[in-house]
Amino acid sequence: MTLIGSCESPYGKKMVTGVSSTGRVGEILVVCDEAIWNSEIKDVLDSNLTQWILPYFPDVATFELIHRAPSNFTKGIRKHRNVLILKLDGAYAGEKGNITKESGTYATDQLLIEIVAKNYDQMLESCKQGLNRVHKEFDDASWSRIMDRYRKQTNRFLVDEIKENFGISLALPQGSKAVWKKQNFYRVELPNSARPMEFVGTGSVDPGLIFRGIIIYQYNYEDSTQLTFESLAAARDTMLRYNVPGQTPGMYMGTQYGRITYPIMDSFSTASGVNGSQMRGMFVFTGRDKFGTGGAFWQCHLVNKKTNKIVCISGYVDAAPTTSWTQPLREVQAILKSVELVK
């Protein structure tokens, strides 16, 4: 079973009008018959496509699944940014199900993936074997769209400053501004966004304000022992303590090391192929023997061999628990993925 790109849509010619896609960042539209949706296949879809971005609390899912029958896959619904079509075709002769993907079928930045099988059993097996790869395709498309948009609208003056100070280039959304600058430390506030949430039956609305930012810092690289979790976490905590104060005097941004929210570190690659590591976890404002508000962070660590520096780019999100964190964390991920070493 392979996942390949196709040149032409099985549902019609590709869009060439520049129509933008619709739907939320964290949604996959699943198009299939009711009998498939209400079968064991639905459980396989849930377990493979609604994976969690760990170790955040409350939980943050990569995707939410929404369903439409093929007869309802018409007009504006076709422009959804992430579409997965499950199709049973009795004339299909393959020994295994076929998975194809294509971009821009009904909207310029749409990703459409289709799984074709000759019967239900073959479809079930195709989903069990292929949905992890399908998830990666939708996952990559999610941050790629945001990254491309930021590159077109970025704050060029600020980006050039960061290049000069840290030897990296990155994409930032329009309206980003540096609020704290040192030679080896920048804190950039991203434009605030809101995801209003209405409480059903009450008539009240949570404004859902989301505060986001990017922290960039660097320090001398001496040897590989500095790239362990313990060393990188200690450097993070030191940098934050002296450069990211809280609103209350004596408070500063720290890292949560609780059992549920203990930071996770693994490998990381930028879109340009720069390799390093990433760390995800929760932050909290601490100091004076008490704790304040907090949120989520997602950061990457890269070694710039030209400057002999360890460079860290750390994004943070502070949002109400009633507000979905999927999109703001995707926006942070897109910024991290956009990083290039330029000197």
Residue, then its C-alpha position, 0 to 999 in steps of 0.5 A: m500500500t502506498l501513498i502517492g501524489s496524483c496529477e488530477s482529481p478523481y472528482g474533477k479538474k483542479m481549482v485555478t481560481g485562487v479560492s481559499s479553503t474553509g474549515r478550522v485548522g484542527e479539522i479533517l472532513v471525512v467523506c464516506d457512507e454512513a455504514i462505514w462511519n458507524s462501523e469499526i472503521k470509525d474507531v480506527l479513524d479516531s485512534n489514528l487521526t485524533q492523536w494528542i500533542l503531548p504533554y499539554f493540559p488540558d489535552v490538545a488534539t492534532f485533529e477533530l473529525i467531522h463527517r459528511a456523506p458523499s451526497n453532501f460533499t458539494k458546493g462550499i463543503r468541497k473547499h474544506r482544507n483537510v479532506l479524507i475520502l473513503k470509497l468502496d469500489g467493487a471494480y477495484a482489482g488491487e490486492k490492497g487498498n490504494i491511498t492517493k493524495e493531491s493538493g488544490t483540488y477545490a481550493t488553493d491550499q487544500l489537501l485531499i486524500e482518498i482511500v479506495a478499496k474493493n470491499y469493507d474488509q480491505m478498507l478496514e485493513s487499509c485504514k489500520q495500515g495506512l492512517n498513521r502516514v495519512h495523519k503525517e500528511f495532514d499534520d505537515a500540511s497544517w503547519s506548512r500552510i501557516m508557515d507559508r502565510y507568515r512568510k508572505q506577511t512577515n515583519r521584515f524589519l524584525v526578521d532582519e534584526i533577528k538574523e543579525n543577532f542570532g544568525i537565523s531566519l524565521a517567519l513571523p505573523q504580521g503585527s509581531k513586535a519585540v518587547w525585550k531585547k538583549q544581545n543574546f535574548y529576544r522576546v517577541e509578542l505575536p498579535n493577540s487572537a481570539r477564539p470566542m466560545e459560546f456557552v450553550g443555554t446561557g447566552s454568555v460568551d467567553p472572549g477566548l483571548i489567546f496570548r502568544g509569543i516567541i522567545i529566542y536565546q543563544y549561548n556558547y556551544e562547547d560540547s554535546t553534553q549541553l544537548t541533554f534534556e537536563s542541560l537544555a532545561a536548566a538553560r531554559d529556566t535560567m534564561l527565563r528567570y532573568n528575562v521574562p518577569g511576571q506582572t507581579p514583582g518577583m515572579y518570573m516564567g518557569t517550567q512545570y515539572g509535574r507528573i502529568t505535564y513533565p516536558i517531553m523532548d525528541s528530535f526535530s527538523t525544520a522545513s529547510g532540513v536543519n536538525g536539532s531537538q524539540m521540547r514541549g511542556m507547560f510553563v508557570f509564573t513562579g517566584r516568592d514561594k508561590f505560583g501564578t498563571g501559566g500555559a503551554f510552550w513548544q521550543c526547538h534547539l539548534v546548533n549553529k556551527k558557523t557561530n558556535k552557538i546553541v540557539c533556542i526558539s521557544g514559543y508560548v501560548d497562554a489561553a483560557p481552558t475553555t479555548s482550543w489550543t490547537q490552532p495557536l500551538r500550530e502557529v507556534q509550530a509553524i514558526l519553529k518549522s520556518v527556522e533557517l540558519v543564515k550565518 
